[in-house]
Amino acid sequence: MKYIVNTTWKHENKIDWNKMDQAMDSLREEGQPSEEVYWFEIDSHTHGAVSVFPSEESYKSHIAKLTEMRKTSSRDMKIQMDFEAHGPARVKLTN
């Protein structure tokens, strides 16, 4: 069963989406167990993230690395996570 992680992040400065794109490239290069990751704009200082993992087990196996990456990005990008929710995907709509 897919496992979904949803977070929101406050940025000290206005979001630089070019830097965000570069950060996503770094994630891609490092390799991720997540199948999909979306970063979206909430306002000029807040972004949301949705990650889709193939299973809860794949998420749990990655949590230590994810926690370390979050600490680094929080420091380097001057951002702070202000919300996190996660759980199994129970219903899906696709076209």
Buried (B, 14 or more C-beta within 10 A) or exposed (E): EBBBBBBBBBBEEEBEEEEBEEBEEEBEEEEBBBEEBEBEEEEEBBBBBBBBBEEBEBBEEBEEEBEEBBEEBEEEBEBEEEEEEBEEEEEEEEE
